[in-house]
């Protein structure tokens, strides 16, 4: 009756074949985001053995952990600015046996710079992110189960929803190896602007991928 998400009431949500623990500290994993995992897997098939993956704004850890399970020989680093979200993600990794994931607190790439990792950029074959991408003004118009319960920090992407996307696109080349891939989940209608943004920053092989609803949900490209 209060519109609290069923996933919070049950304390779990299935994503990419795994059951993730979730609560009000993290966004509820959505089927749309499985498209991001699919794109990441397909565009890095040539480095399926080994390799390093960075997941920004990891939340519940659903993307990082799913990729870690798909690529058990990869080193996966997952970052988030929220310590509460990282606590949920770490618990999910332990439960699901994703022992090749490291979690680091910090603001986007700053977490990698100061996280005490044993190697330094550029080292990642893949950078993925499902960042906040809802325009600030639209946050108040969301359905009550999202607006009133899910963390605003993980939803609000600034005036046009692309504040964090711009930062990621701008900074990712410093952390990607040559031919490394950047893949971003974005909101409905944002794909053309994000593809243009990647092109303006010199990315190549830019691809817009639709989710199961036919919405262009993921934009990806190769490091400039």
Secondary structure, 3 states (H helix, E strand, C coil): CCCCCHHHHHCEEEECCEEEECCCCCCCCCHHHHHHHHHHHHHCHHHCCCCEEEEECCCCCHHHHHHHHHCCCCEEEEEECCHHHHHHHHHHHHHHCCCCEEEEECCCCHHHHHCCCCCCCCCEEEEEECCCCECHHHHCCCCHHHHCCCCHHHCECCCCCCHHHHHHHHHHHHCEEEEEEEEEECCCCCHHHHHHHHHHCCCEEEEEEECCCCCEEEEEEECC
